[in-house]
Amino acid sequence: MDWDAPALTSFVADLSFRHLCCYGAGIAGNAFAFVLFVSPLPTFKRIVRNGSTEQFSCTPYIYSLLNCLICMWYGLPFVSYGVVLVATVNSIGAVFQLAYTAVFIAFADAKQRLKVSALLAAVFLVFGLIVFVSLALLDHKARQVFVGYLSVASLVCMFASPMSIVNLVIRTKSVEYMPFYLSLSMFLMSASFVIYGVLLGDGFIYVRFTFPICLDWKSV
């Protein structure tokens, strides 16, 4: 294909603008995700202050930890190329979710502590198995597909897990157990990463954030 100078200049300009929008959306997704990650801080300050987990559930944080680990693995070069913003945001997210879970375990009663500790062990066992299977048994292309589908499933579970608290919100007529800003941050993060995935041409990114947008729109 022959290119004249104006056409080539226009093509490069369009390509640069596309990349700028793509990474702009990715950075915005990281920023909204950070807001999402720190939004539970008041809840855990209350837990520490009162010395009790009260009626708060650790389930969303366990699901979030597993999702962050799987999506972090998907974003690393071992699995995918050119999606470093997915790896960075989920690495940070995994640290936050692990910290929240540790605080919850520290202040939970014996029954809750045992349950959450078992779930936490299961998360790391599952993640270790995913890493082993993807590295030992699959080539790079198959590895991306395998981890990509798992990331979609784990993200749906993560975003659906707060729905388990809806009955509590209805029963108590209080949103303190399901903060508005948590749902709003999830929605904005999802929208940003849908745009990022579309512009990047990565179906596993934009598909897995489409369903959460519907869930979070209802929550908001």
C-alpha positions, 0 to 999 in steps of 0.5 A: 500500500502506497502512502503519500505524505499527507495521508501518512501524517493524518494516519500517524495523527489519528493513531497517536490520538487513539493511543492518547485516548486509550491510555487516558481512559486506562489512567482514569480507570486506575484513578477511579479504582484507587477511589474504590480501593480506599472507600472502605477505609471509614468502615474499617476505622469503625471496626477498629474503633468498636473492636467488632465487625458488627454486621459487615461482611468480608465476602466482597473483599475476598472476591475482590482479592481473587479478582485482583490477583487474576486480573493482575496475572492477566495484565503481566507480560507472562500472559498479555502484552501491552496492558500494563495499566491492568497489572498496576491497578490490580496489584494495588487493589490486591494489597488493599483487599489483603489489608482489609481482610487482615483487619476483618480477621483481627476483629471478627469473632471466632466463627467468622475468623475461621470462615474468612481465614479458610476463604483467604487460604482458598483464594491463594490456593486457586490463584497458585493453581491458575498460575501453575496451569497457565505456565506449565500447560499452556502456550502464550496464546492459550494462556491469554485466553484461559486467564482472560475467561477466568478474569471475566468470571472473577470480575462478575463475581466481585461486582455481584458480591455486594448485591448480597448486602442488598437485603440487609440494606432493605431490612435496616433501611440504611445504606451504611452497609453498602455505601453510595460512593462504593457503587459510584466508584465501581461504575466509573471505573468500569466505564473507563476500562470499557473504553480502554479495552475497546480502544486497545482492542482487547475483548477480555477487558471491555467484555468483563467490565460491561456486565458490572456497569449494569449492576453498578448502574442499578446500585447507584 
